[in-house]
């Protein structure tokens, strides 16, 4: 088994750390480098020394924990790779689990039951029925209006005024277009007397 994956005794901050890692830790850091002349009020030199030693110990433990965490993360990533777990598949699993958690949550269950109560209530049924009837009446009214408009248009086309107008339009059309259709040439006033155009003044 890889030494990085072995558990490190956290009670002993030096266990699992090589001489290289210990050499990286400065002898004095943070509050450990406090000048004895600038001690906070009410703190003796002995108390300050105890606090410095405790701080050094805590910082070494933090360093050790970071190394352990890094080793555990590498081991976790290797296990996931062997299991074929990609970040995308993990994301999908997390989404699915989160949705399942939501569906089983008290708030979701309470909201669902409230909606069921609303849809089965008399007020909801009456409102739905009223809206349905209003829709049917609106459709019927629109159909009636459409029929009335069609009837009016039909009556207008059959009226003497419209037929007279239609006849007049037909006569004008025949006079304008009909002559050319029968082979007659339509001449403009200028074309009927070309000599006048060339006549001297």
KASULCOR-V984143 format. One record per helix or strand. SS is the DSSP state (hx for helix, st for strand). FROM is the first residue (numbers start at 0). TO is the last residue. If there is no record, write none. Layout:
((SS FROM TO) (SS FROM TO))
This chain:
((hx 2 4) (hx 18 22) (hx 29 32) (hx 35 37) (hx 44 82) (hx 86 103) (hx 105 118) (hx 121 157) (hx 159 180) (hx 188 191) (hx 193 197))
